[in-house]
Amino acid sequence: MLGDQDLTVPAKMLDFYSLQHKLIAHNIANAQVKDFHRLEASFDKEFFEAIQQGRIEDIKNAKFIVKEESRPGVSQETEVVNMTKNKLLFDAFAQIANFRLRMLRSAIGGQ
């Protein structure tokens, strides 16, 4: 598909940071719950190998891993910082995707 390679990574990263945002919000909401273990998302190592090798289908099909920390406890302050960082990364990949979409439209004679 035209432009598939240009949008695959930003789209996957937007999905990832969206999930991470939900997990951070969940952590904040449960910070006062006794013995609550914070949750965090990550990619498996195959995702990074697929990016390095340009295996588009493997990038598209990559799964996110949701891990529970081994020790209970959540710092609301740390989670707010994580949410801010997460939002900045989400916004950066949204801008990358938007730029690439504009390039594709321009290449096919759109506006």
Steps between C-alpha positions, in 0.01 A plus 500: 500500500623848413667665795455198721864503608486871575207468740549159660745600773328828598161324510635221719666752731176696531325177603775433752495845660120493512514171694776634723290810576211278612732296722647813660149632569414162651811519720408849620142398572619206711796668671325491836395135476694285742739257330420632150771418244554760228458394138719591206503413131797405288579338167652160460853490358372372164336839441835680505658235279213538253557877486873457442439248224202682345259208543176697465260212570685412820483864610125510433443175689723583797338451836533715805601344828328627815711435805415528866780626723620248755482744791174664600465875518449791266638851520237737368768762429706256295191389309407860417853551366465176300167620361654830390790320331258255339285784364804671347603178328144439378485854361837456327388184322168663410694781334718250315191314374334827399812612311524169317131513406549851360799376297292213359213732408744732328663210312168381359396848395282585798519812700 
